[in-house]
Amino acid sequence: MSKHIKEDIELVRERILEMAKEAESNGNPLTWFEDLYSSSEGNEEMIPWSNGEPNHLLVEWLDSEPPQGKALVVGCGLGEDAAYLSELGWKVTAFDISPTAIKWASETYANLDIEWRVEDLLKLPMEWQRKWDLVVEVHILQAIPEDVRVLAAPILPDLLAPGGSLVSVGRVESSRLETPGPPWPLSRDFILSIGGNLDLTSISYPIEMVHGEEVHRFIGSWQRATSHHPDLP
């Protein structure tokens, strides 16, 4: 990795860390997402987790999952994962807490039949519970401070309809050293807890090289059992 690229990455990280700290000090720990998107002024290079492509681990997982209903993309950002799901044939709803990100994504993928929504993960519509055949969370839990994350994660399983699947992708904690974040890599115990009472169907922990750095990742999937009686949970 060239010195110039490494310096650019560090500048973006410092910028995000400053925004996250300010948002948390103001009592609104998630507002930094909007701060980042709006201050980027349409420059995708300023969004470090966006490269114009769907997440490759999600793409690999979807290879064995034929489209079969309604999909919800949590914290969709600039919409790459939502667009990929739509192109596969899923009926997609995608939301983000950032109005700027939603406007940006909806304009980028105006040719696709996707419902774009501005929503807060902690305050989702009640009618979304038990509604979705697929819920996708990529790099969102790792971008949320721990005190908010422990409230956000349990919301995800309740979004699934019977037979539905939850997929989560992120970074794994690889050392005991505290990271300033975001992102805050997740412990394996926390990762396994994301599905709550759902059935764990797959989990893997690939290690990748990114800009010369070793990055420990995970992708996990869980499924809600199919209920044969309308009164059963």
C-alpha positions as CSV (number, residue, x, y, z in Angstrom):
1,M,0.0,0.0,0.0
2,S,1.4,3.4,-1.0
3,K,2.1,6.0,1.7
4,H,-0.4,8.3,0.0
5,I,-3.3,5.8,0.2
6,K,-2.4,4.9,3.8
7,E,-2.5,8.6,4.7
8,D,-5.9,9.1,3.0
9,I,-7.3,6.1,4.9
10,E,-6.1,7.4,8.2
11,L,-7.6,10.9,7.5
12,V,-11.0,9.3,6.8
13,R,-10.8,7.2,10.0
14,E,-9.9,10.3,12.1
15,R,-12.8,12.2,10.6
16,I,-15.3,9.5,11.4
17,L,-13.9,9.0,14.9
18,E,-14.3,12.8,15.6
19,M,-17.9,12.7,14.3
20,A,-18.8,9.6,16.3
21,K,-17.3,11.1,19.5
22,E,-19.2,14.4,19.0
23,A,-22.5,12.6,18.3
24,E,-22.1,10.5,21.4
25,S,-21.2,13.5,23.6
26,N,-24.4,15.2,22.4
27,G,-26.5,12.2,23.4
28,N,-27.3,11.1,19.8
29,P,-24.7,8.4,19.1
30,L,-26.1,7.5,15.6
31,T,-26.3,11.0,14.1
32,W,-22.7,10.8,12.8
33,F,-23.9,8.7,9.9
34,E,-25.9,11.7,8.5
35,D,-22.9,14.0,9.3
36,L,-20.6,11.8,7.3
37,Y,-22.9,11.4,4.3
38,S,-24.0,15.0,4.1
39,S,-20.4,16.4,4.5
40,S,-19.2,14.0,1.8
41,E,-21.1,16.1,-0.8
42,G,-21.7,13.2,-3.2
43,N,-18.0,12.0,-3.1
44,E,-18.2,8.2,-2.6
45,E,-14.5,8.0,-1.8
46,M,-15.3,9.7,1.5
47,I,-17.5,6.8,2.5
48,P,-15.0,4.1,3.6
49,W,-17.3,1.1,3.5
50,S,-18.7,1.9,0.1
51,N,-17.0,0.8,-3.1
52,G,-19.9,0.6,-5.5
53,E,-20.1,-3.2,-5.1
54,P,-22.3,-5.4,-2.8
55,N,-20.5,-7.1,0.1
56,H,-18.7,-10.1,-1.3
57,L,-19.4,-12.3,1.7
58,L,-23.1,-11.6,1.3
59,V,-22.9,-12.3,-2.5
60,E,-21.3,-15.7,-1.8
61,W,-24.0,-16.5,0.8
62,L,-26.8,-15.6,-1.6
63,D,-25.5,-18.0,-4.2
64,S,-27.2,-20.8,-2.5
65,E,-30.4,-18.8,-1.5
66,P,-32.9,-18.4,-4.4
67,P,-35.0,-15.3,-4.1
68,Q,-38.2,-16.1,-2.2
69,G,-40.0,-13.1,-0.9
70,K,-39.4,-9.8,0.9
71,A,-36.0,-8.6,1.9
72,L,-35.1,-5.9,4.4
73,V,-31.6,-4.2,4.3
74,V,-30.6,-2.6,7.6
75,G,-28.6,0.5,7.4
76,C,-28.3,0.3,3.6
77,G,-25.9,3.2,3.1
78,L,-25.4,3.9,-0.6
79,G,-27.5,0.9,-1.5
80,E,-25.2,-1.6,-3.1
81,D,-26.5,-4.6,-1.2
82,A,-30.1,-3.6,-1.7
83,A,-29.5,-3.2,-5.4
84,Y,-27.9,-6.6,-5.7
85,L,-30.8,-8.3,-3.9
86,S,-33.3,-6.5,-6.1
87,E,-31.5,-7.6,-9.2
88,L,-31.6,-11.2,-8.0
89,G,-35.4,-11.0,-7.7
90,W,-36.1,-10.2,-4.1
91,K,-38.7,-7.6,-3.2
92,V,-36.5,-5.1,-1.4
93,T,-37.0,-2.5,1.3
94,A,-33.9,-0.7,2.4
95,F,-33.5,1.8,5.2
96,D,-30.9,4.1,6.7
97,I,-31.0,6.6,9.5
98,S,-29.3,9.1,7.1
99,P,-31.7,11.0,4.8
100,T,-28.7,12.0,2.6
101,A,-27.7,8.3,2.2
102,I,-31.3,7.4,1.2
103,K,-31.6,10.2,-1.3
104,W,-28.2,9.3,-2.7
105,A,-29.0,5.6,-3.0
106,S,-32.5,6.1,-4.5
107,E,-31.0,8.3,-7.2
108,T,-28.2,5.9,-7.9
109,Y,-30.5,3.0,-8.3
110,A,-33.6,4.8,-9.6
111,N,-34.0,2.1,-12.3
112,L,-34.7,-0.6,-9.6
113,D,-38.0,-1.3,-7.8
114,I,-36.7,-0.7,-4.2
115,E,-38.6,0.9,-1.4
116,W,-36.1,3.4,0.2
117,R,-36.9,4.5,3.8
118,V,-35.4,6.8,6.4
119,E,-35.8,4.8,9.6
120,D,-34.0,4.4,13.0
121,L,-33.1,0.8,13.8
122,L,-34.2,1.4,17.4
123,K,-37.6,2.8,16.4
124,L,-38.8,0.7,13.5
125,P,-42.4,0.5,12.5
126,M,-44.3,-2.1,14.6
127,E,-45.8,-3.6,11.4
128,W,-42.3,-4.7,10.3
129,Q,-42.2,-7.4,13.0
130,R,-42.4,-10.9,11.7
131,K,-42.7,-9.5,8.1
132,W,-39.5,-10.3,6.3
133,D,-38.2,-13.4,4.5
134,L,-34.7,-12.1,4.6
135,V,-33.0,-9.5,6.8
136,V,-29.5,-8.3,5.9
137,E,-27.2,-6.4,8.3
138,V,-23.8,-5.6,6.9
139,H,-21.3,-3.6,9.0
140,I,-24.0,-1.8,11.0
141,L,-23.7,-3.4,14.5
142,Q,-20.0,-2.9,14.4
143,A,-20.5,0.8,13.7
144,I,-22.7,1.3,16.8
145,P,-21.3,2.0,20.3
146,E,-21.7,-1.0,22.6
147,D,-24.4,0.5,24.8
148,V,-26.6,1.1,21.7
149,R,-25.6,-2.1,20.0
150,V,-26.9,-4.3,22.8
151,L,-30.3,-2.7,22.3
152,A,-30.2,-2.8,18.5
153,A,-29.2,-6.5,18.0
154,P,-32.2,-8.1,19.6
155,I,-34.5,-6.2,17.3
156,L,-33.2,-8.0,14.2
157,P,-34.6,-11.6,14.9
158,D,-38.1,-10.2,15.6
159,L,-38.2,-8.8,12.0
160,L,-38.3,-12.3,10.5
161,A,-41.4,-14.1,9.2
162,P,-41.6,-17.9,9.9
163,G,-38.9,-19.6,7.8
164,G,-37.1,-16.3,7.2
165,S,-33.3,-15.8,7.4
166,L,-31.1,-13.2,9.1
167,V,-27.7,-12.5,7.7
168,S,-25.0,-10.5,9.6
169,V,-21.6,-9.5,8.3
170,G,-18.9,-7.6,10.2
171,R,-15.5,-7.5,11.8
172,V,-14.4,-9.9,14.5
173,E,-12.4,-8.9,17.6
174,S,-9.0,-10.4,17.0
175,S,-7.1,-9.0,20.1
176,R,-7.9,-7.8,23.6
177,L,-6.7,-4.4,22.8
178,E,-9.4,-1.7,22.9
179,T,-10.1,-0.1,19.5
180,P,-11.2,3.5,19.3
181,G,-13.7,2.7,16.6
182,P,-15.9,3.0,14.7
183,P,-15.8,0.2,13.6
184,W,-15.8,-1.7,16.9
185,P,-15.0,-5.3,16.0
186,L,-17.4,-7.7,17.7
187,S,-16.6,-10.5,20.0
188,R,-17.4,-14.1,19.0
189,D,-19.8,-14.4,21.9
190,F,-21.7,-11.3,20.8
191,I,-21.8,-12.5,17.2
192,L,-23.3,-15.8,18.2
193,S,-25.9,-13.9,20.2
194,I,-27.2,-11.8,17.2
195,G,-29.7,-14.4,16.2
196,G,-31.3,-14.6,19.6
197,N,-33.5,-17.7,19.8
198,L,-33.3,-18.3,16.0
199,D,-31.6,-21.4,14.6
200,L,-27.9,-20.8,13.7
201,T,-27.6,-22.1,10.1
202,S,-24.0,-21.0,9.2
203,I,-21.1,-19.1,10.6
204,S,-17.6,-18.5,9.3
205,Y,-14.7,-16.3,10.2
206,P,-12.6,-15.4,7.1
207,I,-9.3,-13.5,7.4
208,E,-8.6,-11.0,4.6
209,M,-5.9,-8.6,3.6
210,V,-7.2,-5.1,3.1
211,H,-4.8,-2.3,2.1
212,G,-2.0,-4.4,3.6
213,E,-3.8,-5.0,6.9
214,E,-5.1,-8.3,8.2
215,V,-8.8,-8.0,8.8
216,H,-10.8,-10.7,10.7
217,R,-14.4,-10.9,9.5
218,F,-17.5,-12.9,10.1
219,I,-20.7,-13.9,8.3
220,G,-23.4,-15.6,10.2
221,S,-26.9,-16.7,9.2
222,W,-29.9,-17.7,11.4
223,Q,-33.4,-18.9,10.5
224,R,-36.7,-18.6,12.2
225,A,-38.5,-22.0,12.4
226,T,-41.6,-22.3,10.3
227,S,-44.7,-22.2,12.6
228,H,-47.6,-24.5,11.6
229,H,-50.0,-22.9,14.0
230,P,-50.9,-19.2,13.8
231,D,-50.7,-18.9,17.6
232,L,-47.2,-20.3,17.9
233,P,-44.3,-17.9,18.2
